[in-house]
Amino acid sequence: MPRSILAPCALLAFALVAAAPAGAQQSARRHAVELTFAGGYFQPTGTLGFDAASNTALKRRPAWEAGGHLSLYPSNGWVGLDLSGGFSPERVLQYGAGFTVPRHTYLGYGAAQVLVGRSPRRSGISYMVGGGLGVMHRQKSVINPAVSTTDVGGVTSLMLRLPIDGQVALRLDAEDLIYSADFGLGKKVRNDFILTAGLSIAW
């Protein structure tokens, strides 16, 4: 083995041997429940369509989002249950020949997911992927503001948690709401992305 890499290899081996006893002594964190307050960005995908009869088109636009997570982690450190909810004004632009009208549907959603990965019950940075069911409720439709709608679909997510101390952490989430909905111009499958950052408190 060349001498130029002997010293780095020896240093790495020494670090691994020294870290092994410390890792073996670590036990699962006792904090099994975590509450997260978060806010961020709501990004819908795709336009809503065009109605030739009324010469009206609908276009979805980004908006802010606010919500939270209640997470439960068993002591094995590799799975979890996440209950989340949030709100976004959900901006929609209605336009046609000679007019443009901004709309809001006021979206509230809730989701229940199973998380898999390195959970907060283990020390250091946590990273988990999830999947489950979600419910999306809109207080107003775009075409008829007097009508509310509720849709059920799937949710997938990616979570990254950066610990600040033993109980508090910065949590970053990316969620994809997958469902079929009719905004007034026909039913289509939707993908809405939610990107949030929040403060987590475990106990």
Disulfide bonds with the S-S distance in Angstrom:
none
